[in-house]
Amino acid sequence: MAEAPVCRVWWSPAVDDPAARALLDADERARRERLHQAADRARLTTGRALIRTVIGRLTGTPPRRVALHRRCRHCGGPHGKPFVPGAGVRFSLAHAGDRVVLAVTEGPEPGVDVERVPGRSVRRLAPRVLAEDEYRAFQALPEHRRNVAYAVYWTRKEALLKAVGLGIVVPKRDITVSGPGRSAALVAWRGPYAAGPFALFDLAPGPGYAGALAVHGRSARVEERFLAHPLDDDGREAVGRAPAASLATPGFSRPSTHLYGKESDGTS
């Protein structure tokens, strides 16, 4: 039996300091300047810096020379999931609040997502997102557990869609996943864009968030790392640079690397 592929996941707080901004190319700097909210600028800066730092480390390329391109896997247009030509790795990026996450494999396509747990009722949103069986299980939950459950369902489905490079073209109600409190798994996918199998995992973004990872194939092993800054080396603080102010954020309270592995058998 072939060994399960490894998917490495890096978490970073969102920062917008000179060290991270130095890794943006001209187009990214212009895009950053057009963003009005400081939080949006920090997420863009961190995402691009994290990609270049991690991919550069994995491929032996100076981070400033890691070039990002976009090409839709379905229509060939200059949009969709970013990639690094010739790098030999596949990756997926997501962000929410002050969390930025990057998933990287050397083989199967990954999809990653993170979302804040909603702070207000999701009663009207749930029927648009949840499949029939999911909605029944959701309705049976106590009211105080529904927002977390909704975030878990959402991130599991969004991770799957990112793994196949699809977004709003696929109704989330076409996808059925296991419910909160159960191991993450794809239960069913109906419609013209049905895909699989996938190994599906819940991640650990910290209190107030939900995160999920999908990897093409029936099994995978996940290594999850928590950084203090997107330019750090596998969680160790870089010499000569102060740690990020966001280090005190719950879920990022230690600058050291946190690793673990797990496996999923794909669809249930």
C-alpha positions, 0 to 999 in steps of 0.5 A: 500500500502506498504511503499517505502523502504529507500535507504541511500546514502553516499558520501565521498571525496577520501582520503588515510590517516592513519585513513582510511587505518587502516580499510583495511584488509591484502588482501586490504592492499596488493592490495593497495600497488600494485596500482601505482597511488595515486588516485587509492589508495585513492579510494580503501582505502576510499571505504573499509573504508566507507563500514566498517564505515557505515555497522558497524554503521547500524549493531552495529558492530565495523568497523574493524570486518565488513568482506567483501566477494565476491560471484557472484549471477549468477555463485557462483564464488569468484567475483562480488559485495561485501557483508557482511555475516549476516549483513541484508543490501545490498549495492553498491559502486562506485567511479570516480575522487575524489568521492566515493559513497555508497548506502545501503538498508535493503531490495531490491538490490541497484546499484549506479554509478558515472562518470566524465563528459568526457572532450573530444568528445563522438561522437564515443562512443555514438553509442556503449552505446545508444539505437536507440531512445536515440541516436536520442535524443542525436544527436538532442542536441547541441554539448556543451550538449552532454558530460553531456548527455552521462554521464547521460545515462551511469550512469543510465544504469550502476546503473541498471546493478550493481543492478542486478550484471551484467556488460560487459555481457549486452550490454548497448544498450539493455537498454533504459532509460529516457533522460537528463532533464527528471526524471530518469526512465527505459523505456525498457530492451530487451535481455536475461538479461532483469530485472525490475521493478526498481526505478531509481534516479539521484544523486548529486555528484557535478559539473563535475560528473554524478551519478545515483541510481537504486533500485529493485522495483517500488518505493523507498525513497532516503536519500543522505548524504555528508561526509567530511571523510569516517570515519565521523558520518553522516556528522559531523566531528569526534572529534580529527581528522582534516577534509580532505583536499578534503573538499574544493572540489565542492560538498563537501564544508560543513561538515554537513549532507545534506538529502532529500527524493524522490520517483520514480514509477519504469518503465515508 
